[in-house]
């Protein structure tokens, strides 16, 4: 499996455990872990699970090591996720995004596209498959213009989730692209550093504090949101925002019911 050895080395180093400690604890022969990490030998599933127990890996970390999230979602997986949300995303007043476990934007609901003023063709050519941090930090795009009124507040909400869900994906190209984008922006880089250093303080976002600010600086609108995994395709999730009266009054002429 691609990068398995690199992942093992990263997890072992991050937990502060030596190769010998793992070998003693798992009854593996001397030098086995070194060969696993260098890619000279492939570990058995039994060995992987023994090592994961010693490293105390979370379910998400183990899934990234050898499970369904070891590689980014492929075209067939994306298609199945799109089928699952197709009907719901066409309903009036549904303001939602479909993202994958790499925080790539897969789809927007019909109402969301109406609000930011793009059609399906424009979405596919300018926004689709880009990560949320890229879209918010980089360049002038419809996603950025709609969520950029409270840049730091909105970005913090996204980056906390990135840290919790992807912080261990150090060899993943999408995670590395996110980090590259963060480092290109002084405010984003400072915020990311705070989130990484103060890990316990930013461990999760309480439900009652899950708020995103929409609109322009002149007309900001705070709305609560949820983030739920799909039932049939759990590596994808729907981020749904809940319109309030202020939002509905402002955009009533745009939204088609």
Secondary structure as UniProt FT lines:
FT   TURN            2..3
FT   HELIX           4..15
FT   HELIX           19..26
FT   TURN            30..31
FT   HELIX           32..38
FT   HELIX           45..55
FT   HELIX           59..66
FT   TURN            68..69
FT   HELIX           75..89
FT   TURN            92..93
FT   STRAND          95..100
FT   TURN            101..102
FT   STRAND          104..108
FT   HELIX           110..116
FT   HELIX           120..126
FT   TURN            127..129
FT   HELIX           132..137
FT   HELIX           142..147
FT   HELIX           148..150
FT   HELIX           151..166
FT   TURN            167..168
FT   TURN            170..171
FT   HELIX           173..183
FT   HELIX           186..197
FT   TURN            198..202
FT   HELIX           207..209
FT   STRAND          211..215
FT   TURN            218..219
FT   STRAND          220..229
FT   TURN            234..235
FT   STRAND          236..241
FT   HELIX           245..251
FT   TURN            252..254
//
